[in-house]
Amino acid sequence: MFATFVTLFLGVVVVFALQRGRAPAESRVVWAGYAGHIAASFGQYAITAYWYGGGDMFYYLRTGEQIAVLLSYSPDRVVPELVGLFFHEPAQLPVDLSAAFGSTGSMVAIATVLLYFLGGSWLAACIALSTAAYVSRVGLLRVFLQELPSELHGSVRLAVLLLPSVTFWGATVAKETMVLIGLGPLAAVARRLADPARLVTRAWLVPVALLAAGLIWEVKPYVLVAFVAAAGVWWLTRTLQRSGRKLTRAQLALGALASIAAVIGVGRVLPEYSLDAIAERAADLQAVGAQIEGGSGYQLGSAGERSVLGQAAFVPMALVYSLFRPFLFEVRNPLMLVNALETTWITLLVLQNLRRGRLAGLIATARESPIMAFSLAFVVLVGVGVGLATTNLGTLTRYRMPMMAFYAAFLIVWYERCKPAPAASRAPVVRRPRRWERGPALPT
C-alpha cells in the first residue's frame, strides 16, 4: 500500500500543477475529473478481482510481475527481451508467454516496467496509468479550449473531462488507457501542424508526439490511422479558414477521396492494414462473435462477406451501433446501465440537434471549426471500424472509448450552435421619469 499512497500523492501534485492559475470553474472540473479517475481505478480493480474473477488486466499484471522479478536479478538479460516483447517480437524468458503476442505483449512489457518501479503493487500500477491518462485528457481539453470560443468552454470541459465511459475505461492497465495517454500530445501537435509558426515555438512537442504515436501504434494501430486521416481534415479546414473560406461540398468530396487514397497507400506499405486485409479481419472477428453466446452479444456483419464491398454494406448499421448502443432495454448488469444512460443522453442530444438544425447544422458545425471537422472525421472512422469488428456490447463500449471525448464535444458544440436565440420582448420598455425630469407640479 505504500507504493499506492506515494503514487496517489504524486498524482495530486501533478494535477495541482496542471490547474494552478486557471479559472475557478475550470479548476473544479479538473479536480472532479481526477477524483473520478482514482475512483474508477479502485472500481476497476475490485470489479476485475471480485466480479469477473480475472481478465486481461490481471493477465498483464501477473505476467509482468514475474518478468519484473527476473528483471531485478538480471537486467542485462531481460531488458533486450522486454524491448522485443513491446515491439511484438517473441521473447525468450522463463515465463509462460504463450498469450503475450502482438499488442498483448506490448501491454505485458508496460506492466513489467510499472511493477518494477512500483514495488510490484498492482493497484499502484493502475493509478499511475490512470493519472497519466488524465493528464493527457487535460491536455486534450486545452486544445479544445484554444480552438473554441469562450462561451462554449464550460460545456466542453464537462464533455472532455467528465464523460463516464472515458473515465472508467481509461483508469486501469489496459490498451484503451494507453491510447488515451497518447491522444493528448497528438492533438496538441495536430493543432500546431495546421499552423507551422506555432509548432516552431513548441518544438519539444514533436518528439513527445512521436512517442505517443508509437505507443498507440503498438497497442491499437487502427486508432492512429484514423487520427492521421482526421488530422488531414483538420489541416484542410484550418488552411481554408485562414484564407477566409469554408469547406465546400466539392472540397469535402476531394478530402474523402484523399483519405481513401491515404488508406490505400498505407495498405501498400503495410499489407496487414490494406482494405482487403481489414475486410478479412472484420469477417474473422464476426465469425468468432457468432460462435460466442452471451446476453450482450450481437451479430452485425456476415463472416461470409470477406470483400471490401461486402463489408461496406454493413457500414451504416455499424456506425449506428457504435454511436448509440447499448439501449436501455438491453441492460443486463449495473455497468451496462451506466453505459446505456450515457448513450441515451447522447441519442436524445442528437435528436434534439436534428430537430433544431437538421443535418445542415451538423455540416455547418464541422465547416466552421477545424477541431470540429477533425472530431467528426475521427468519430466516423473509429465508429465504423469498431462497429464492424465488435460483436459484444461490453467490448463495444470499451473499444470506442478513444473517440468518445471528441464525440461528446462535437455534440455539445452542435447543440449550442442550434440553440435558438432568446426571444426579445415585444412590449415597449417604459422608463419611469426621474424626479428632476418631471415638470413643475400643476396647481390644484
PASE-744780 format. One line per field, with one value per residue (C-alpha): residue in one letter; residue number from 0; x, y, z. Coordinates in pm, 1 decimal, always signed. Example, Ala and Ser with C-alpha at 12.3 -4.5 7.8 and 13.67 -1.06 7.14 Angstrom:
code: c(A_S);
pos: c(0_1);
X: c(+1230.0_+1367.0);
Y: c(-450.0_-106.0);
Z: c(+780.0_+714.0);
# end
This chain:
code: c(M_F_A_T_F_V_T_L_F_L_G_V_V_V_V_F_A_L_Q_R_G_R_A_P_A_E_S_R_V_V_W_A_G_Y_A_G_H_I_A_A_S_F_G_Q_Y_A_I_T_A_Y_W_Y_G_G_G_D_M_F_Y_Y_L_R_T_G_E_Q_I_A_V_L_L_S_Y_S_P_D_R_V_V_P_E_L_V_G_L_F_F_H_E_P_A_Q_L_P_V_D_L_S_A_A_F_G_S_T_G_S_M_V_A_I_A_T_V_L_L_Y_F_L_G_G_S_W_L_A_A_C_I_A_L_S_T_A_A_Y_V_S_R_V_G_L_L_R_V_F_L_Q_E_L_P_S_E_L_H_G_S_V_R_L_A_V_L_L_L_P_S_V_T_F_W_G_A_T_V_A_K_E_T_M_V_L_I_G_L_G_P_L_A_A_V_A_R_R_L_A_D_P_A_R_L_V_T_R_A_W_L_V_P_V_A_L_L_A_A_G_L_I_W_E_V_K_P_Y_V_L_V_A_F_V_A_A_A_G_V_W_W_L_T_R_T_L_Q_R_S_G_R_K_L_T_R_A_Q_L_A_L_G_A_L_A_S_I_A_A_V_I_G_V_G_R_V_L_P_E_Y_S_L_D_A_I_A_E_R_A_A_D_L_Q_A_V_G_A_Q_I_E_G_G_S_G_Y_Q_L_G_S_A_G_E_R_S_V_L_G_Q_A_A_F_V_P_M_A_L_V_Y_S_L_F_R_P_F_L_F_E_V_R_N_P_L_M_L_V_N_A_L_E_T_T_W_I_T_L_L_V_L_Q_N_L_R_R_G_R_L_A_G_L_I_A_T_A_R_E_S_P_I_M_A_F_S_L_A_F_V_V_L_V_G_V_G_V_G_L_A_T_T_N_L_G_T_L_T_R_Y_R_M_P_M_M_A_F_Y_A_A_F_L_I_V_W_Y_E_R_C_K_P_A_P_A_A_S_R_A_P_V_V_R_R_P_R_R_W_E_R_G_P_A_L_P_T);
pos: c(0_1_2_3_4_5_6_7_8_9_10_11_12_13_14_15_16_17_18_19_20_21_22_23_24_25_26_27_28_29_30_31_32_33_34_35_36_37_38_39_40_41_42_43_44_45_46_47_48_49_50_51_52_53_54_55_56_57_58_59_60_61_62_63_64_65_66_67_68_69_70_71_72_73_74_75_76_77_78_79_80_81_82_83_84_85_86_87_88_89_90_91_92_93_94_95_96_97_98_99_100_101_102_103_104_105_106_107_108_109_110_111_112_113_114_115_116_117_118_119_120_121_122_123_124_125_126_127_128_129_130_131_132_133_134_135_136_137_138_139_140_141_142_143_144_145_146_147_148_149_150_151_152_153_154_155_156_157_158_159_160_161_162_163_164_165_166_167_168_169_170_171_172_173_174_175_176_177_178_179_180_181_182_183_184_185_186_187_188_189_190_191_192_193_194_195_196_197_198_199_200_201_202_203_204_205_206_207_208_209_210_211_212_213_214_215_216_217_218_219_220_221_222_223_224_225_226_227_228_229_230_231_232_233_234_235_236_237_238_239_240_241_242_243_244_245_246_247_248_249_250_251_252_253_254_255_256_257_258_259_260_261_262_263_264_265_266_267_268_269_270_271_272_273_274_275_276_277_278_279_280_281_282_283_284_285_286_287_288_289_290_291_292_293_294_295_296_297_298_299_300_301_302_303_304_305_306_307_308_309_310_311_312_313_314_315_316_317_318_319_320_321_322_323_324_325_326_327_328_329_330_331_332_333_334_335_336_337_338_339_340_341_342_343_344_345_346_347_348_349_350_351_352_353_354_355_356_357_358_359_360_361_362_363_364_365_366_367_368_369_370_371_372_373_374_375_376_377_378_379_380_381_382_383_384_385_386_387_388_389_390_391_392_393_394_395_396_397_398_399_400_401_402_403_404_405_406_407_408_409_410_411_412_413_414_415_416_417_418_419_420_421_422_423_424_425_426_427_428_429_430_431_432_433_434_435_436_437_438_439_440_441_442_443);
X: c(+0.0_+296.4_+351.0_-19.4_-14.3_+302.4_+150.3_-165.8_+35.7_+240.3_-78.2_-231.3_+84.8_+74.4_-293.7_-239.4_+35.7_-193.8_-480.7_-278.6_-361.3_-670.9_-1021.1_-1202.7_-1473.3_-1215.2_-1018.2_-1323.6_-1391.9_-1026.9_-1028.8_-1364.5_-1233.7_-923.8_-1130.1_-1339.4_-1027.3_-898.9_-1239.1_-1252.6_-907.5_-1020.8_-1350.5_-1186.7_-951.9_-1233.5_-1466.4_-1196.0_-1093.7_-1426.2_-1687.4_-1521.4_-1263.8_-986.3_-938.4_-691.7_-566.7_-476.1_-300.4_-82.9_-4.4_+53.1_+287.4_+458.0_+514.2_+701.1_+919.4_+982.8_+1133.5_+1364.7_+1448.6_+1564.8_+1807.7_+1935.8_+1858.3_+2117.4_+1947.3_+1586.0_+1587.6_+1655.7_+1384.4_+1147.0_+1207.9_+1144.7_+823.6_+699.5_+761.9_+573.2_+879.5_+884.2_+1070.4_+1289.9_+1215.2_+1138.8_+778.3_+465.6_+424.2_+201.9_-69.1_+170.8_+184.7_+107.6_-35.3_-84.0_+293.1_+327.3_+93.7_+287.7_+609.2_+445.5_+312.6_+659.4_+820.4_+547.2_+568.1_+947.9_+946.4_+635.6_+749.4_+506.7_+189.9_-86.4_-313.9_-33.7_+25.1_-342.2_-334.2_-11.6_-152.0_-485.0_-305.3_-104.9_-423.7_-593.1_-301.2_-332.8_-706.6_-644.5_-403.4_-676.8_-912.9_-658.7_-663.7_-1042.6_-1043.8_-783.6_-984.5_-1336.8_-1495.4_-1513.9_-1892.5_-1852.7_-1577.2_-1799.3_-1989.4_-1679.0_-1497.4_-1772.9_-1775.8_-1399.7_-1318.1_-1629.5_-1768.4_-1821.1_-1714.8_-1383.0_-1315.3_-1396.5_-1208.5_-912.9_-830.7_-653.2_-376.4_-545.2_-485.6_-753.6_-571.4_-251.0_-438.6_-584.6_-232.8_-121.6_-419.8_-343.8_+8.5_-105.4_-392.5_-158.6_+81.8_-200.8_-322.8_+20.5_+84.3_-207.2_-5.1_+372.7_+467.4_+312.4_+491.8_+831.1_+758.2_+672.2_+923.4_+957.2_+609.6_+735.2_+936.8_+659.8_+405.5_+627.6_+647.7_+270.5_+212.5_+446.3_+263.5_-75.7_+64.0_+185.7_-143.8_-421.4_-286.4_-628.9_-681.2_-361.2_-460.9_-798.3_-628.8_-386.5_-664.7_-879.0_-578.7_-569.9_-926.3_-815.3_-530.0_-753.7_-1021.1_-765.4_-599.5_-931.2_-1023.6_-706.5_-788.6_-1135.8_-1318.5_-1509.0_-1519.5_-1737.2_-1905.4_-1651.8_-1367.3_-1536.3_-1557.5_-1194.2_-1095.2_-1283.2_-1100.2_-769.8_-847.8_-926.9_-601.5_-414.5_-567.4_-472.6_-119.9_-91.2_-206.4_+69.6_+337.5_+181.9_-16.4_-178.4_-365.9_-480.1_-852.1_-870.9_-689.1_-916.2_-1226.8_-1097.9_-1009.3_-1360.1_-1509.7_-1288.7_-1399.5_-1762.6_-1714.9_-1567.7_-1850.5_-2111.8_-1971.7_-1977.1_-2301.0_-2387.6_-2659.8_-2484.8_-2365.7_-2496.3_-2430.1_-2399.9_-2190.6_-2151.2_-1839.3_-1901.0_-1853.3_-1476.6_-1450.7_-1433.7_-1767.7_-1929.0_-1827.8_-1911.4_-2279.0_-2274.5_-2107.5_-2425.3_-2551.9_-2202.8_-2193.3_-2536.6_-2428.5_-2106.0_-2269.6_-2592.1_-2582.6_-2646.9_-3010.6_-3184.8_-3388.0_-3062.5_-2928.1_-2810.7_-2597.8_-2508.1_-2214.5_-2438.1_-2688.7_-2427.2_-2329.0_-2693.2_-2765.0_-2472.4_-2580.7_-2942.0_-2825.9_-2626.4_-2923.5_-3156.4_-2896.7_-2858.1_-3236.9_-3267.5_-2991.7_-3151.0_-3488.8_-3341.8_-3074.4_-3121.0_-2819.5_-2730.6_-2642.9_-2411.3_-2225.7_-2208.5_-2061.3_-1785.1_-1717.1_-1683.2_-1426.3_-1117.2_-1126.4_-1493.9_-1418.3_-1142.2_-1370.3_-1642.8_-1397.8_-1227.9_-1558.6_-1685.7_-1363.7_-1326.9_-1700.2_-1719.6_-1415.8_-1534.9_-1891.4_-1781.8_-1527.2_-1718.0_-1989.8_-2042.7_-2193.0_-1936.8_-1637.2_-1815.4_-1823.4_-1456.8_-1324.4_-1498.6_-1367.4_-1086.6_-1342.2_-1594.6_-1444.3_-1441.5_-1793.6_-1937.1_-1756.2_-1887.7_-2245.0_-2220.4_-2090.7_-2356.4_-2621.4_-2502.3_-2493.2_-2852.1_-2985.3_-3244.2_-3164.5_-3374.9_-3680.5_-3683.8_-3985.8_-4224.1_-4362.1_-4200.6_-3981.8_-4131.4_-3890.2_-4028.7_-3900.2_-3673.1_-3789.5_-3573.6_-3700.7_-4060.4_-4214.9_-4332.6_-4625.4_-4956.3_-5159.8_-5457.5);
Y: c(+0.0_+233.4_+245.3_+315.7_+611.6_+752.6_+722.8_+897.1_+1177.8_+1234.1_+1234.5_+1503.6_+1712.9_+1680.3_+1773.7_+2069.8_+2193.0_+2148.2_+2357.4_+2622.3_+2968.4_+2852.8_+2989.0_+2852.1_+2692.6_+2500.5_+2409.7_+2248.8_+2040.5_+1929.7_+1809.5_+1636.7_+1457.7_+1336.6_+1214.9_+1019.2_+860.3_+749.7_+609.0_+426.7_+274.9_+127.3_+21.9_-146.6_-336.1_-453.1_-548.4_-743.2_-928.5_-994.5_-982.9_-1114.1_-1319.5_-1206.7_-1052.8_-900.1_-652.3_-925.3_-1123.6_-822.7_-762.5_-1124.8_-1192.1_-855.1_-926.4_-1246.9_-1069.1_-781.4_-1030.4_-1159.6_-800.1_-724.0_-1018.1_-999.4_-668.6_-714.7_-1038.7_-930.6_-573.1_-673.1_-937.9_-687.2_-435.2_-704.0_-803.3_-444.5_-437.1_-765.5_-986.1_-1329.0_-1315.7_-1593.9_-1578.3_-1849.5_-1724.8_-1850.8_-1602.2_-1816.3_-1547.1_-1249.5_-1182.7_-867.7_-580.2_-808.0_-849.0_-469.8_-442.2_-710.2_-512.1_-192.7_-371.1_-511.8_-167.7_-25.1_-307.4_-295.3_+68.6_+42.8_-249.7_-495.6_-308.5_-386.2_-110.8_+147.4_+48.6_+111.1_+450.6_+552.7_+483.3_+639.6_+959.5_+967.9_+919.7_+1201.7_+1438.7_+1364.0_+1424.9_+1768.5_+1841.0_+1744.3_+1985.0_+2265.2_+2205.6_+2229.7_+2547.4_+2710.4_+2629.0_+2713.4_+3043.2_+3113.5_+3076.8_+2705.4_+2636.0_+2536.8_+2269.0_+2136.6_+2094.6_+1864.2_+1667.4_+1612.1_+1555.0_+1400.8_+1156.2_+833.0_+580.8_+756.9_+785.4_+421.3_+258.2_+498.1_+422.2_+87.4_-114.9_-156.6_-84.2_+185.8_+366.8_+369.4_+513.9_+785.5_+869.2_+927.0_+1127.7_+1446.9_+1504.8_+1404.0_+1654.2_+1932.5_+1865.9_+1827.8_+2174.0_+2324.6_+2140.0_+2334.8_+2649.1_+2578.0_+2904.0_+2774.8_+2444.5_+2618.1_+2777.0_+2435.9_+2215.2_+1991.3_+1858.1_+1679.4_+1403.7_+1370.8_+1322.8_+1066.7_+869.1_+896.9_+783.4_+488.1_+392.3_+396.9_+209.3_-76.1_-128.0_-10.5_+92.9_+149.4_+447.1_+607.5_+551.4_+716.6_+1003.6_+1078.3_+1073.4_+1305.2_+1535.0_+1590.9_+1721.6_+1950.0_+2089.8_+2146.3_+2324.2_+2547.5_+2635.3_+2739.8_+2928.1_+3138.3_+3226.3_+3343.0_+3047.3_+2745.1_+2386.8_+2337.7_+2015.4_+1964.5_+2003.3_+1759.9_+1507.1_+1572.8_+1524.1_+1194.4_+1076.3_+1185.2_+988.5_+678.5_+724.7_+757.1_+433.8_+257.0_+395.0_+266.6_-71.8_-75.6_-4.0_-221.4_-503.5_-604.0_-270.2_-282.7_-260.2_-629.2_-731.8_-510.8_-662.5_-1015.4_-930.2_-792.9_-1111.5_-1323.4_-1128.1_-1160.7_-1536.6_-1557.4_-1346.7_-1571.2_-1869.3_-1694.5_-1697.9_-1428.6_-1193.9_-888.5_-1041.6_-938.5_-1020.9_-737.5_-844.3_-1174.1_-1388.2_-1493.7_-1138.1_-1112.8_-846.1_-471.0_-412.6_-694.5_-538.1_-186.5_-284.0_-305.2_+34.9_+241.7_-2.3_-37.9_+338.7_+336.6_+58.7_+228.6_+569.5_+477.5_+130.4_-13.2_+89.2_+95.1_-217.5_-409.6_-358.3_-682.1_-552.3_-228.8_-149.2_-175.6_+52.5_+328.2_+284.2_+282.5_+604.6_+770.3_+653.9_+751.5_+1104.6_+1107.3_+982.9_+1247.2_+1516.4_+1405.7_+1400.7_+1746.0_+1878.6_+1724.3_+1873.1_+2220.4_+2237.8_+1924.6_+1779.1_+2122.9_+2225.7_+1926.3_+2012.8_+2380.7_+2294.8_+2094.0_+2359.4_+2649.6_+2497.4_+2292.0_+2088.5_+2009.1_+1890.3_+1672.7_+1537.3_+1441.1_+1263.4_+1082.1_+966.7_+834.4_+645.7_+487.5_+423.8_+231.4_+18.3_-62.5_-128.7_-376.6_-563.0_-588.2_-841.7_-771.7_-465.2_-473.3_-467.9_-217.0_+34.0_-25.9_-20.7_+302.6_+487.1_+674.0_+858.7_+941.9_+1271.6_+1403.6_+1270.9_+1437.3_+1766.3_+1775.4_+1711.5_+1984.7_+2242.7_+2136.5_+2175.4_+2523.4_+2626.7_+2510.8_+2661.9_+2927.6_+3281.3_+3412.5_+3591.2_+3962.8_+4105.3_+4275.0_+4514.4_+4859.3_+4944.0_+5228.2_+5410.7_+5595.8_+5954.9_+6067.1_+6330.9_+6602.3_+6512.1_+6575.0_+6911.3_+7158.6_+7048.9_+7172.1_+7399.9_+7232.6);
Z: c(+0.0_+43.4_-332.7_-381.1_-141.6_-299.4_-646.9_-529.6_-370.6_-686.2_-892.2_-673.1_-708.5_-1087.9_-1111.3_-876.3_-1108.7_-1411.1_-1276.8_-1093.5_-1219.5_-1407.2_-1363.7_-1056.7_-1271.3_-1473.4_-1162.0_-1000.6_-1309.2_-1328.2_-967.1_-1011.5_-1318.5_-1137.4_-842.2_-1091.5_-1239.7_-899.2_-802.6_-1136.4_-1073.7_-743.8_-900.3_-1199.6_-972.8_-744.2_-1029.2_-1211.5_-895.0_-725.5_-1001.7_-1318.0_-1128.4_-1363.5_-1704.2_-1946.1_-1686.7_-1440.1_-1711.8_-1795.9_-1429.4_-1331.1_-1622.9_-1581.8_-1214.2_-1298.7_-1555.6_-1311.0_-1064.0_-1338.4_-1431.0_-1077.4_-1086.7_-1444.9_-1617.3_-1893.0_-1994.7_-1956.5_-2096.5_-2461.8_-2443.9_-2286.1_-2564.4_-2822.8_-2645.3_-2660.9_-3035.9_-3089.2_-3109.4_-2936.1_-2605.3_-2470.1_-2098.2_-1838.9_-1817.5_-1990.3_-2274.8_-2496.8_-2493.3_-2494.6_-2866.6_-3061.9_-2862.6_-2561.7_-2545.6_-2550.5_-2252.1_-2063.8_-2122.6_-1996.3_-1688.2_-1620.7_-1616.6_-1394.4_-1141.6_-1137.7_-1025.3_-804.9_-596.0_-752.9_-647.2_-894.5_-765.6_-782.9_-1146.3_-1223.5_-1050.8_-1225.9_-1572.6_-1476.4_-1371.3_-1695.2_-1896.9_-1707.2_-1764.2_-2136.7_-2109.3_-1957.2_-2243.0_-2488.7_-2312.0_-2354.7_-2729.7_-2740.1_-2529.2_-2753.0_-3065.3_-2947.7_-2835.1_-2463.3_-2439.5_-2516.3_-2264.0_-1971.7_-2163.4_-2339.0_-2004.7_-1885.4_-2212.3_-2224.5_-1856.1_-1700.2_-1956.0_-1754.5_-2019.4_-2081.7_-1709.4_-1637.6_-1924.7_-1901.6_-1538.3_-1544.1_-1708.9_-2045.5_-2412.3_-2412.3_-2131.4_-2335.4_-2632.3_-2410.4_-2286.5_-2644.5_-2769.7_-2575.0_-2715.7_-3065.0_-3058.8_-2941.8_-3229.8_-3482.8_-3387.9_-3439.1_-3764.4_-3908.5_-3827.0_-3861.4_-3687.1_-3366.2_-3398.9_-3402.3_-3064.7_-2915.8_-3094.6_-2788.5_-2863.5_-3176.3_-3000.8_-2741.0_-3019.0_-3191.3_-2868.5_-2826.3_-3184.2_-3134.7_-2815.6_-2987.3_-3287.2_-3069.9_-2883.5_-3119.0_-3460.6_-3618.0_-3382.3_-3509.2_-3873.1_-3805.3_-3619.1_-3902.5_-4161.7_-3948.6_-3890.4_-4266.2_-4243.0_-3958.6_-4168.5_-4473.3_-4270.0_-4097.3_-4430.4_-4581.1_-4264.5_-4283.0_-4642.6_-4541.1_-4695.6_-4572.5_-4688.5_-4994.8_-5095.0_-5371.6_-5123.7_-4886.3_-5169.8_-5258.8_-4896.1_-4883.9_-5195.4_-5043.4_-4727.2_-4932.5_-5123.8_-4794.3_-4664.5_-4987.4_-4957.4_-4602.5_-4726.7_-4987.8_-4728.1_-4454.9_-4620.9_-4291.3_-4299.6_-4660.6_-4733.0_-4825.1_-4507.7_-4296.0_-4457.0_-4396.6_-4036.4_-3977.2_-4122.9_-3894.9_-3586.9_-3692.0_-3726.2_-3376.0_-3235.8_-3395.0_-3201.7_-2862.3_-2671.1_-2421.1_-2312.4_-2456.6_-2783.7_-3124.5_-3486.5_-3737.6_-4035.6_-4212.4_-4190.7_-4549.9_-4676.9_-4693.5_-4964.4_-4916.6_-5090.0_-4891.6_-4558.6_-4683.1_-4692.8_-4312.3_-4259.1_-4189.6_-3927.6_-3777.5_-3727.8_-3562.8_-3326.6_-3223.2_-3172.6_-2990.3_-2831.8_-2577.1_-2539.9_-2203.3_-2277.5_-2342.0_-1989.3_-1821.9_-1532.2_-1348.8_-1579.7_-1885.3_-1710.9_-1678.9_-2044.4_-2152.5_-1961.0_-2137.6_-2484.4_-2408.5_-2324.0_-2648.4_-2850.7_-2707.0_-2773.2_-3136.1_-3187.0_-3034.2_-3259.4_-3566.7_-3473.0_-3437.7_-3704.4_-3917.6_-4097.0_-4229.3_-3874.4_-3836.8_-4157.0_-4064.1_-3723.0_-3890.7_-4154.3_-3912.6_-3674.4_-3767.3_-3446.4_-3500.8_-3854.4_-3711.8_-3437.6_-3683.7_-3914.9_-3624.9_-3475.7_-3808.1_-3886.8_-3543.0_-3514.5_-3840.3_-3755.2_-3403.4_-3515.5_-3781.0_-3569.8_-3239.7_-3158.3_-2787.6_-2621.9_-2339.9_-2571.6_-2795.8_-2510.1_-2431.9_-2789.0_-2885.0_-2578.2_-2765.7_-2977.9_-2704.6_-2583.1_-2941.7_-2996.3_-2686.1_-2755.1_-3112.5_-2997.7_-2733.4_-2983.8_-3234.6_-2964.8_-2868.4_-3232.7_-3290.6_-2968.2_-3054.6_-2950.7_-2661.3_-2794.8_-2727.2_-2552.0_-2792.4_-2528.2_-2537.0_-2243.7_-2045.0_-1819.3_-1526.5_-1531.4_-1253.5_-1005.8_-1159.2_-1505.9_-1412.0_-1489.1_-1227.0_-1023.2_-1164.6_-940.8_-782.4);
# end
